[in-house]
Amino acid sequence: MLFRVASVERFALAVLSIAAILAVGCAHTDEEVSIEPLVPAAGRVDPGLGPGTRALSSGPGYKGSPSWSPGGARIAFTVDGYVVDKPTGSEDLRRWTTRDFIAEDTEWESNDTLMILGAAPPSGGKEISSSLYRTRAREDELELETVEKEVSAISPNREGLIFAFGGAPNESRLALTRGGGKINRLYNRPIRGRVAALSVSPDGEEAVLAVRPPGDRETSGLHEFDLRKGEGREITRLDGNQEILGTPQWTEHGPYFVAGKRGGSVDSDGSEPLYEIYHVPVEGGAPEPAPGMGEDFVAASIRISPDGKRLAVIGRLNPEAPTNLYVLDPLVEDFTAVTTNEDMEIKTGPDDLAWSPGGKSVAVIARGTPSTEPEVHADPADRLLRDFYNLYEIPVGRTPR
Amino acid sequence: MRDIVFWLSGAALAFLLTAGAFLLLANLATAPSEKSLNPDRAPGGSGHTLDLQLDRERLASLEPLPDQSLDLAVENGGGEQLSHVNVTLIVSSENTALSDPRYYRQTVEKLRAGGIANVRFEFDLVAPEQPVARPPAATPEPSREILELRATTPEGNSTIRTVILPP
């Protein structure tokens, strides 16, 4: 009897002890974390773009070319051709050009200075040619300072901004501006053809250029340019009517670019990819399809991460699939879908994506599928998100190596 | 051997008791917050006192021409008469680089509680011309027209409807 009582007591003691350990172990030790109030636009992000997605703009306007400020606190972009920027956490929009300006690309020189590739409104029916402008944030003034005319492409690098220019149809040159609107280095070696796009390697030593060779209708030449020596060479030239789409990117493993048949159409069975991502090995050789992406993948635009190790890719798994954001790690051939959206149209322009300075997120531009019927909403137009192309910040997880 | 059985039985029972307690607490804690979600409320609106009712068929028949008209109903869903309701129609383009928005205004006098008043707007829906030939990259698609209807009262009631018309 004594043994039984002792056993029951021991059993009860054991249950209570373990319950106490579990309760203490599972209990919250931190204080409750308050949820920040949502800014108006961020409260209505379409979940199709994934958890953690944040709207960076709202309202009407055809938006493009996002560019983060060096500190990541602001983002600049084009709206119907003119240039604006805003803090990433509020709606306080700031306009940098007149509304009739036609901008192609923007890059930050510093946290209060923008470099803009574009054209001022033409007069007398003259043909528009793009120039490189510099402008500073001012309260009431929209003043553009011309840095160089006949500029065809720009890219930031560690020292400032590299740009391609040239009035002659068969020749381009590169130059470096470190700020202040001055050209600090003019690269004397000309490039045969017109530079359509360029980007600089993360270490700032090489530029990779998409070039339209003299007499060619397509941007078919891929060049590299050593920015220390001031020398360049053609790496490869695409055959037939193949063209390079958008801006080639320089990774740790050599250049990557999007290419395909110019104006090509999808086969009747809908299976032929229009544009693919190609890779040229550092040691040279013919372009090869980028590894790990699947044969049917249709690429639209690519952008290298700030550390030079990952490529953000906008494209489709096959010609009939929805457009999504992916990240390619060329070293481990890891290709990850960041979004699995089926409802939103992600914009596929060559400059319509941008890595945040820390490499933790990517800005893309997207909208819902436009309706063919009138749509009625209970919100003001300037707060609507999915009805118009708007900017979204999408968190990008680090790929384990 | 018996001690081991005791401790294992005790651990299992304690685990079940603790898990049950946490599940109960979790259900109790999450129940009220589901009711507080209301994502579709129009900002700046004040309850459902004012309502704007639009005819979708009429909206679908609007054309990008001058002399368009739109009938709508203003409803006082509150319990008191409204001295007057200002209804504003703002016509603008999706292309924000084009001309400034056009404003039209109507006033409804003395709208009784639960009453409905009809309002007609006659307006110009001609898409503004582009001042200069812009390259396709700037705005490659035809722009849609936007109608923004705002109803406000001196008492601070307001409601809004935004209509996006297909090109």
Chai-1 contact restraints between the chains, C-beta under 6 A:
chainA,res_idxA,chainB,res_idxB,connection_type,confidence,min_distance_angstrom,max_distance_angstrom,comment,restraint_id
A,F11,B,F6,contact,1.0,0.0,6.0,A-B,restraint_1
A,F11,B,G10,contact,1.0,0.0,6.0,A-B,restraint_2
A,A14,B,W7,contact,1.0,0.0,6.0,A-B,restraint_3
A,A14,B,G10,contact,1.0,0.0,6.0,A-B,restraint_4
A,V15,B,G10,contact,1.0,0.0,6.0,A-B,restraint_5
A,V15,B,L13,contact,1.0,0.0,6.0,A-B,restraint_6
A,V15,B,A14,contact,1.0,0.0,6.0,A-B,restraint_7
A,I18,B,A11,contact,1.0,0.0,6.0,A-B,restraint_8
A,I18,B,A14,contact,1.0,0.0,6.0,A-B,restraint_9
A,A19,B,A14,contact,1.0,0.0,6.0,A-B,restraint_10
A,A19,B,L17,contact,1.0,0.0,6.0,A-B,restraint_11
A,A19,B,T18,contact,1.0,0.0,6.0,A-B,restraint_12
A,L22,B,T18,contact,1.0,0.0,6.0,A-B,restraint_13
A,A23,B,T18,contact,1.0,0.0,6.0,A-B,restraint_14
A,P60,B,E94,contact,1.0,0.0,6.0,A-B,restraint_15
A,P60,B,T96,contact,1.0,0.0,6.0,A-B,restraint_16
A,G61,B,T96,contact,1.0,0.0,6.0,A-B,restraint_17
A,Y62,B,T139,contact,1.0,0.0,6.0,A-B,restraint_18
A,V79,B,T96,contact,1.0,0.0,6.0,A-B,restraint_19
A,D80,B,N95,contact,1.0,0.0,6.0,A-B,restraint_20
A,D80,B,T96,contact,1.0,0.0,6.0,A-B,restraint_21
A,D80,B,A97,contact,1.0,0.0,6.0,A-B,restraint_22
A,D80,B,T139,contact,1.0,0.0,6.0,A-B,restraint_23
A,G81,B,A97,contact,1.0,0.0,6.0,A-B,restraint_24
A,G81,B,A138,contact,1.0,0.0,6.0,A-B,restraint_25
A,Y82,B,A97,contact,1.0,0.0,6.0,A-B,restraint_26
A,R99,B,A97,contact,1.0,0.0,6.0,A-B,restraint_27
A,I102,B,R134,contact,1.0,0.0,6.0,A-B,restraint_28
A,I102,B,A138,contact,1.0,0.0,6.0,A-B,restraint_29
A,P121,B,V132,contact,1.0,0.0,6.0,A-B,restraint_30
A,P122,B,V132,contact,1.0,0.0,6.0,A-B,restraint_31
A,T372,B,P166,contact,1.0,0.0,6.0,A-B,restraint_32
A,P374,B,L59,contact,1.0,0.0,6.0,A-B,restraint_33
A,P374,B,A60,contact,1.0,0.0,6.0,A-B,restraint_34
A,P374,B,V163,contact,1.0,0.0,6.0,A-B,restraint_35
A,P374,B,L165,contact,1.0,0.0,6.0,A-B,restraint_36
A,E375,B,I164,contact,1.0,0.0,6.0,A-B,restraint_37
A,V376,B,R161,contact,1.0,0.0,6.0,A-B,restraint_38
A,V376,B,V163,contact,1.0,0.0,6.0,A-B,restraint_39
A,H377,B,T162,contact,1.0,0.0,6.0,A-B,restraint_40
A,A378,B,A42,contact,1.0,0.0,6.0,A-B,restraint_41
A,D379,B,A42,contact,1.0,0.0,6.0,A-B,restraint_42
A,P380,B,I160,contact,1.0,0.0,6.0,A-B,restraint_43
A,A381,B,I146,contact,1.0,0.0,6.0,A-B,restraint_44
A,A381,B,E148,contact,1.0,0.0,6.0,A-B,restraint_45
A,A381,B,T162,contact,1.0,0.0,6.0,A-B,restraint_46
A,D387,B,I164,contact,1.0,0.0,6.0,A-B,restraint_47
